[in-house]
Amino acid sequence: MLDFDLATYGASSFGELRLEQLDIICDSADMVFNRHMSELCKARMQSWNSFVKTELLKGGGLLFKFIAKEDKDFMKVDLAKLGGDEYNPSGLLKQQSDFWSQCWAPKGEAGLLTRNTCHSSMDTYRNFALPHAAEYSFTLHDFLRGLKGFNRT
């Protein structure tokens, strides 16, 4: 039992307590302190988790200050290394476009098959959804109601 009233121990000051009674009071104080620390840590962790989830839903803008410097270095582009103030990104963009086009728009027979399959899937979905389009409306009021309560800062 956690009791800090000295009268419970038959004393009016700490000097009148026996060592066993002081040990009990110290142990009780430790238990109370540990409990409060546990609750504080749990509340802080829940707050952090909530903050991270909210920021990720908004795009993660405020989380960037928590990313390690080494992890952010690749995000910075030094124009001096790319040709100074006269730098024209067209060449780099063309190079990246050529590299990634194999994923975006594959060429050859495999690319044609991929595009046709994708087109067919989209057409199937369109044919399934089109008859239900008249039953559904999405107005500005619906949009604003969807945003209500969402922290947009």
ABEGO torsion letter per residue (X at the ends): XBBABAAAAGBABAAABBAAAAAAAAAAAAAAAAAAAAAAAAAAAAAAAAAAAAAAAAGGAAAAAABBAAAAAAABBBAAAAGEAABBAAAAAAAAAAAAAAAABBBEAAAAAAAAAAAAAAAAAAAAAAAAAAABBBBAAAAAAAABGBBAX
